[in-house]
């Protein structure tokens, strides 16, 4: 299954490592350092033209990518489990 992150960007749900709320997690020095390192190495993609609300870490074939999106982490979580919820009905 795929998860739409905004604009024309979708990722495979099995490649998603974590979904974080940007406002709450960017307070930490560790998170700031991780995002700064990812940006320096060209692994951060901003898929938002609006104020970013969350970021998604994906890992595909050993390559880590960070997507910054305007969609809230709660909405992304709901979307990522949508098919699981339907299959349990």
C-alpha positions in Angstrom: 0.0 0.0 0.0 1.1 3.6 -0.5 0.7 6.7 1.6 0.2 10.1 0.1 2.4 12.7 1.8 1.4 15.8 -0.1 1.8 17.4 -3.5 2.7 14.5 -5.9 4.6 12.4 -3.4 3.6 8.9 -2.3 5.7 6.3 -0.4 5.3 2.6 0.2 3.9 2.0 3.7 6.4 -0.8 4.2 9.3 1.6 3.8 8.0 4.0 6.5 10.2 3.8 9.6 8.5 6.6 11.6 6.1 9.5 11.4 6.8 12.5 13.7 5.0 15.7 14.7 7.5 18.4 13.7 6.5 20.9 16.4 6.9 18.4 19.3 9.9 16.5 18.2 12.1 19.3 16.8 12.7 20.6 20.3 15.1 17.8 21.0 18.8 18.3 20.2 19.0 14.8 18.8 16.2 15.4 16.4 17.6 18.7 15.3 20.9 17.1 14.7 19.4 14.2 12.8 17.4 16.6 10.5 20.4 18.8 10.0 22.6 15.8 9.0 19.9 14.5 6.7 19.6 17.9 5.0 23.4 18.3 4.6 23.5 14.9 2.8 20.6 15.7 0.6 18.1 13.2 2.0 15.4 15.7 3.0 12.6 16.5 0.7 10.0 19.1 1.5 6.7 18.1 -0.1 4.8 21.1 1.2 4.2 24.6 0.1 2.5 25.4 3.4 3.6 25.4 7.0 5.1 21.9 7.7 3.4 19.9 10.4 5.2 16.5 10.4 8.1 14.5 8.9 8.2 11.0 7.7 11.4 8.8 7.8 11.6 6.1 5.1 14.2 3.5 4.5 14.4 1.8 1.1 17.3 -0.5 0.2 19.4 0.8 3.1 18.9 4.5 2.0 17.1 6.7 4.5 15.0 9.6 3.3 13.1 12.3 5.2 10.0 13.8 3.9 8.6 17.1 5.4 4.9 17.5 4.9 2.0 19.8 5.7 -0.2 16.9 6.7 -0.4 16.2 10.4 1.1 13.1 11.9 -2.3 12.0 13.2 -3.8 12.1 9.7 -0.8 10.3 8.2 -1.2 7.6 10.9 -4.9 7.2 10.1 -4.2 7.0 6.4 -1.4 4.4 6.8 -3.7 2.1 8.7 -6.8 2.6 6.6 -6.6 -0.7 4.8 -5.8 -2.6 8.0 -8.9 -1.3 9.6 -11.0 -2.3 6.6 -9.6 -5.8 6.5 -10.6 -6.3 10.2 -14.3 -5.6 9.6 
